[in-house]
Amino acid sequence: MINNTLSSYTASTPSINTELDLTVTRQKGIKQLESTLSCSPSLPLSISARQTWLVFGAAVFLVTVPVFVEAPIVRSLPSLSLALAAFWVWLSFTLMSRTATYVWGDLLLGFSWSWLAGAIYWGWLRWEPAWHLPVESIGLPFACWCLAKNWGKVGNWFYLGSLLGTVLTDVYFYIADLMPYWRQIMRVDADVAPQILQNALMQVQTPWGQSWAILLALVLLTVGILPLGLKQRHWYAFSGAVLSTILVDSLFLLAAIAA
């Protein structure tokens, strides 16, 4: 009797241990799953934040570098520059056809409008500053229509930011009375241009010119920095384009000083 009881006890002990092991294993698995679920949202957020700053950097690049790339092309080969605008549009739609590259195609489409406007104005109309803003605004109806349809937000906000920077720069040229120098430098030979730049620089260095330069720079800084707090890609594209205007204008100022 006692032997049977002991044997049954010893036979049941492994099954109890097995159940305990399974219970512990399940609890560990549940804890690991909870830990994974609690941490998983941070991964997409970190990827999104990284891509958002990449959009900002790309916007800065697309405003600053092409200014110095397109300028020599458009002066000597304006038709080629115009054809490149069509190529940018084709490339942008190609990128937008893939989910992984959609945002870059979106941004490139907005850049295409800026490139097209630059090709038209600097290729055939650069002698008259009054035509600058109307030509630069060539993509404005399309951008507004797309944003009303909630489509292409990254590229269209980039274009609007670039256009705003152009508007404020031209406003400064009008206020500081720099338009006559613009007309002169577009018509003279390269060896005469440094003297015209020096004369324009003297106009900028007046109290009137300096005061307005500081005021408009503060406007650009404010408009460019505030949207960064919204943490959205299209606002980062807008901010990158606006803040790049300050960089481009500063580079042109340095070029005038060095002339």
Secondary structure, 3 states (H helix, E strand, C coil): CHHHHHHHHHHHHHHHHHHHHHHHHHHHHHHHHHHHHHHCCHHHHHHHHHHHHHHHHHHHHHHHHHHHHHHHHHHHCHHHHHHHHHHHHHHHHHHHCCHHHHHHHHHHHHHHHHHHHHHHHHHHHCCCHHHHHHHHHHHHHHHHHHHHCCCCHHHHHHHHHHHHHHHHHHHHHHHCCCHHHHHHHCCCCCCCHHHHHHHHHHHHCCHHHHHHHHHHHHHHHHHHHHHHHHCCHHHHHHHHHHHHHHHHHHHHHHHHHHC
